[in-house]
């Protein structure tokens, strides 16, 4: 591989998910020169095509479901720590001790595969007590800003969303819809006429297709039509058009090196998967937002193997999973099609159980594109994925040994998992429709490891997102979260990124 190096912009942002895209856009719009380095590709969607992006990768559909669904697989005992299967793949898998982790890859990060449930933390006083300069009151405007930028809508009966929990279980003997969280929002472009969804063009010239309730193509395999609100067009596109934001896809950062002598404080090394070559940029300000595991991997590798970063005694501590516990609900009711509507149908609970964990889910997306026999596809349509979420105690640890990332998570010490499993079992018992779930929980929301704290003694970053021991280096993704939000964390990550951008040194 060849290697090149050049002087970089004022700010380098690593990753383009809810931390990276928000931070990058807001800083560019504030006048900073910003470059985003994203390890995944631009996805081929109606909005991205309208942006004029030429190099695009389709979501895995048809036979590509087998060849391009997975980007990489790794784990504590995986040879070499990690194996890349396809640089264009959508998902990354990691098998730790006591936890299985699924992350995504692509410009826009997890917004392509999330449920688009926009909710604030479900645990009380979420931001209190971690740093004297951070509180729920300080963070409230950041949530408001995110919800406005994402065009979040409040779900109501008047919108005519089909197949919701309230409708499905209205006459059920055993189940009922759970009460919605405070101020629930959805990140979808819902159709004005559900029988005739249209393509629209927004104020920034971005084209999107309204959600087609019968197609159900908006779930964890991406949203090709743009019915789901994703970060590539909600945040990145306006900043690219109006503020000169640069986004480099298929650029996988391997190290951040602190430079004590030279023109810039940091050297960011990466692999350009377009050319196969190695490259580097230098800058004074680096924002890590590569996703929890990848952010931690970069920090550990840079500190422990290269000796290129200082301190961070709390690095890797307080890893959590947001209480995620995913299963498959084999409902299999004749004539039922659970893929109609949105990929998340609202919460459900056992009748009379007011202390149930948050339980939600929905039909599997894009089933007709699966390269499977029709009979099997029809059976899948009658099933659903189901997920429990709640506050875990974040007692896991991430470390690096012999160059391999390792995750240890004693999940059984967090009561949320036993409670969720008990609810799953009881739902299956009462309804006769079994829920299948692994004993070791699978999470799509890994959090912590580079947590907010009041000092280097109890955290990795301070109130402005900056790492205590490494000035100019910030953490803007879920690795920074000091506590499990208890519900979908996407908007909380985005709010934290908004806060970091608002506290960033002014352009001089």
N, C-alpha and C positions, 0 to 999 in steps of 0.2 A: 504494500500500500504506500502511495505517496503521501507526503505531509505538507500542508501549507499553513501559514500563520499570517494574521493581519490585525491591524488595530480595529477594534470593534466600535460599536455605538456607545452612547452614554449608558444604556441599560441592556443587559442580556437577560431574557426570560427563558427558562428551561421548562418546556411543557406548555400545552395550550388547552388544558382542561379548565375547571371552574376556578382554580387559582391563577393559572398562567394567562388565560385569555382575558380575564377581568383586569388583572394587574397591567398587562401589556397595553390593552386598549386605553385604560384610564391614564396611564403615564404618557402614552403617545399623544393623547388628546390634550394633555397638560403641557405639551411642548418638548418632551424628551425624545431623543433619538432612541428607538427601541427595536431590537431584533428578537424574534421568537425562534428558538430551536426546538423543533418537535420531531420525535423519533418516528412517528407514523406518517402516513400519506394524507393528502387531501382526499376526502371521500366524494364519490360521484353522485351528487344530488342536484335537484333542480336549482336550489339557491346557489350552490357552488358554481354550477355552469353559468348562471346569470352574473356571477362575479368575474367571469372571464378567466378562471383558473384552467389551464390547459392540461396539466398532468393530474389526472384523477384516477382513483381506484374504486371500483364498485364494491358495495357491501356483498357479503357472501350469500349468494342465491344459487339455486340449482346445484350443479356439481361442485361449484366453488364453495358450497357450504362445508365440504370435506377438505378442500385444499387451501382455503383462505380464511377460515374461521379462526384458526390459531396462529398467532405470531410467534409465541415462545412458550416453553414449559420449563419450570425449574423447581427447586426445593432444597430442603436441608441436606438430603442425601443424594441429590441428583448429580451424576458425573459432570464435573466442570461447573456445577452450580446452576447452569442455565443453558438451554439449547434453543437457538432460534430456528424456527421451522419455515417461516415465510415473512419477509420484511413488510409485506402488505397486509398481514393478518390483523384481525380485529381484536382478538382477545389474547391475554397473557394469563397463564395459570402458574400458581406457586403452591407447593405442598409443604407446609411447615408442621411442626409438632403441635397438635391440638388445633390446627386451623388450616383450611383450604381457602385460597384467595384467588379471585378472578378480577382482573383489571382490563382496561381497553386501551387501544392505541389508534391515534389518528388526529388530524387537526380538528380541534374541538373536544378532544379527550372524551371523558365519560358522558358528555351530553348526548352523544350518539346512541348510547345504550341505556340511559337512565329512564325511569318511569315518568319523568317530567312532573313529579309531585313537588310543588314548591311550598314547603312549610318551614316555619321557624322551629327552633329546638322545642321538643316536647317535654324536656325536663325543666323544672323551675330554676330561675336565677342562673341560667347556663353560664354566663360570662362573669359572674361574680366570684371574687376570691382568688383569682389566679395571678393577677397583676393589678396594683393599685390604680393604674391609669386606664384599665379596661373594665367596662361594666355593661350591663344590658342597655342602659340608657345611651352610652357612647356608641354602641353597635347598632341601635335601632335604625338610625338614618341609613346605614349601610344596607340593611335588609330592604328598606323602602326603595333605595336606588336600584338594587338588583331586580326587584319585582317589576319596577317600571321599565327598565331596559329590556327585560325578557318578555314584556307584554303579557304577564301572567293574568289568567282569568279566573274568576270565582265560579266553581261549578254550581249550577242551579238546575232545578227540574225543567225550567223553561228552555234550557239549551237542548233538550231532547237527546241526551247521551244514552244510547241503548245499553242494556245488559249490566246495569249498575248493581251493586250489592243490595241497595234499597229495593230495587225492582225484583231482583232474583229471589230474595229471601223474604219478601213481604208476607207470604203465606206459609212460611216454613214452620214446622213444629219445633225445630231444634235451634235454628240459627236466626240471626237478625243483623242488620247493618250496624256497624259500630258508629258511635257519635264521631263526627268529623273533628279534626284538630282545630284550634283557633285559627281563623283567617286562612282556610285552605285555598290554595291556588293551583292551577294547572298550566303547564307550558305548551299549549297546543293552539294551532290556528283552527278553531272549530268552524264547521260550515254554517253559513247563514241559512242555507236550504240543505238539510241532510240528504235529501234525495238527489241533489245535483251539486256536489262539491266543485268549486271553481279554483282556477289559478289566479293569484293576485300579484301585484307588484307593489312593494312598500315604498316609503318615502326615500329610501336609500337606493332604489332601483333593483332591489332583490326580489326575485320571483319565488313564490311558494305556492304549493297546492294545499287547499283546505283538506282536513282529515276526511278520508273516506271510511265511514264506519263499517262498511261491508268488506273492505280490503284488509283491514288490520295490518298495515305495513309500517307501523310506527313504533315498534317495540325494541327489544334488546338486540335485534339484528339491524338496527339503524332505521332511518326515515328517508328513503330515497326522494320522496316528493317534498320534503321540508315541512310536513304538517306538524312535526314536533319541533319546538324551538331549540335550536342548538347554537353553540357558542361561535361557530365559524362565521355565521352570518349575523348573529345578534350583537356580538362584541367586535370580532376581528374585522369584518367587512367595512363597517363605517370608519374604523381607525385606519385601515389600509387606504381607503379612498380619500379621506379628508385630513389625515395626520401623518401620513408617511410611514405607518407601521410596516415593518418587514417581517414576513413569516417564511421561514425555511423549513420545508417538510423533509422527512426522511433524514434528519440530522440527529443522531443519537449521541447525547453527551456522555462521556466516560469519566471525566474528571474536572474538578475545579481547583486550580492551583493558586494559592496566595503568593504574590510576588512582593518581596520586601524591598527590592531594588529594581526600578524600572519606571516606565511611563504610566503603567496602569497597575491597580492593586491585584487584579485577578486575570488568570489565563484559563479560558474554558476550552477544553479539548473535546472533540467529537468526531464521529465517523459519519461521513457523507455517503449515505446508502445509494444515492444516484450514481456517484462515480466510483464508490468503493474505497475512496481515499480518506486519509486522516486530515483533519484541519483544526484550526484553533482561532479563537478571537480573544482580544484583550480588552478589559474594561474595568471601571472602578465599582460598578454596581451589578450584582448578579442576583436574580430572583429564582429560587428553586421551586418549581411547581410541576414536577415530573410524575406526580402520583406518589402516594405514601411510600411504597416499597422502592420505587426507583429513586426518589429523593434520598431515602436513607442509604441506598446502595451507593449513590454518588458521594455522599458525605463520608461514609465509612471507608470506601476505597481511597478517596482523596486524603483522608486523615491517617488511616492505619497502614495502608500499603505504600502510599507515596510520601507520607509525611508532609503533605502540602497544606494542611489546615491545622489549626491549633485547638486545644482544649475540648470543649463540649463533653464534660463528664456525664451529662444526663442523656447523651445520644443513645437512642435505641430503647429507652425505658418508657413505660406507660403506653405500650402498644395495645390497641383494642380493635374491636370489629363492629361496633355499633349494635351489638346484640343480634346480628344477622343470623337467621336460621331458616334456610330455604328448603322447600320440599315440593313434591309433585302430588297433586290431589287428583286421584283417579276417579273423577266424578262419573263419567261414562253413562250419562242419562240419555236414553234414546231421543233423537231429534234435537239435542242440545248442541249449540255452536257457541262455545265460549270465546271464540276469536272475534266476534262482532263487538264493535264499540272501540273503547280505548284499551291500551295494554294494562292499565290499572283500573280496577272496577270499584275501588273504595274498600273500606275496612269491613270486616265481618267478625262476629263474636258469638259465643254460645249464649242463648237466651238466659238472662238473669245473671250473667257473669260480668260484673262491672269492674273487675280488677284484671281483666285479660290484658296481656301484652298487645301491642299494636300488630294486628294480623291483616295482611292485604294480599293482593295478587291479581291474576287475570289470565286470559287465554294466551296460548303460545302464538307469537307473531309470525306472519309470513308463511303459514303452514303449507299453502299451495305451491310454494317454491321449493319445498324440501324434496330432494331426489329420492322419494320413497313411494311404495305402492299406494294407490288411492285409498284402499281400505285402512291402511295404517295411518294415513294422513287424517282421515275422517275420525279415527279413534282419538288421535291427538287433539283434534278440535273439541272433543267432549271432555278433555282434561284441562287442568290449569296448574300453573306454578303458584305456590303460596309461600308467603314470607312473613316471618315474625321479626320485629325490630324492637329494641329497647335499650336501656342503659346497662352496659356491662361495666366492670370495675377497672378495665384497662390495665390488667396485671401482666400483660405479655411483655416479651423482650425480643428485640431484634439485635443481632450482632453479626460480626463477620469473622470467620476463621478460615485460614488458608485461602483467602481470597473469595470465599463463598458466603453469601448472605444466608443467615439462619434465623428462623422465627420460632419462638417457643411461646405457647399461649395456653395456660391451664384453664381452659374454658369452664370446667366444672365448678370453679370457685365463684363464677358469676351466676346468680340464681335465675337470671333471665332465660337461660337456655333450658333448664329443667321445667320452668313455668311454660315456655312455649311448646316444648315437647309434650307436656301434659295436655295442653289445649289441643294440639294436633291429634293426639290419641283419642281424646274425648269426642272431638268432631267426627273422627272416623267411626267411633263406637256408636254414637247417636244416629248418624246419618247412614251408616253402612257403606260409606265411600271413604276408603282408606287414604291417608296421607303418608307418602313415603319420604323419609328424610334420613340422611346419614347421621350417625351419632356424632361424628366430628363435624362441627358447623362449617358451612361454606359462606364466605363473606364476599360481598361486592363493595363493601365500605370500610376498608382498613383505615385506621386512624392512629395518630400519635407517633411517638418515637422521636420527634423533634418539637416537643410541646412548648406552648406559651408558659412562661413562669415569671417570677419577680426578680430572679437573679440566676447566675450560673449554678447555684446550689440546688435549685428546684426546677429548672427548665433549660431549654436550649435557646429560645428566642425571647425577646422582650416585647414591650407594648407596641412597637412599630414593626414587628416582624423580623427584626435584625438579630442575627446570631450574636450572642453576648461576646464570644471570644474572637469573632471574625467580622470586623466592621465592613459594611458594604455588601454583606452576604445575607440574604433573606430567605425565609420559608413561607410560601403563600398557599400551600395546599393542605390536604387533610392531615399530613404529618404534624402540623402545628396545633391541631385541635386539642385542647386540654381535657376534654370530657366528651363522652358520647352524646350526640344530640338526641338520641332515642327515637328518631324518625329519619326520613330521607335527609342526608346531610348536605346535598348539593348547594342549596341556597346559603347555608351557613358557611361553607367554604368560600363561596363567591362573596359573601358579606365580609369575611376576613380579608380577602384580596382587595375589596373596595377600601377597607380601612387602611391597609398597607399603602395603597396608592395615595390616599388622602394625607398620609403622614410622611410621604417621601420628600427628601430634600428638594426644595424648589430649584428649577432650572436657573442657572446663572449665566 
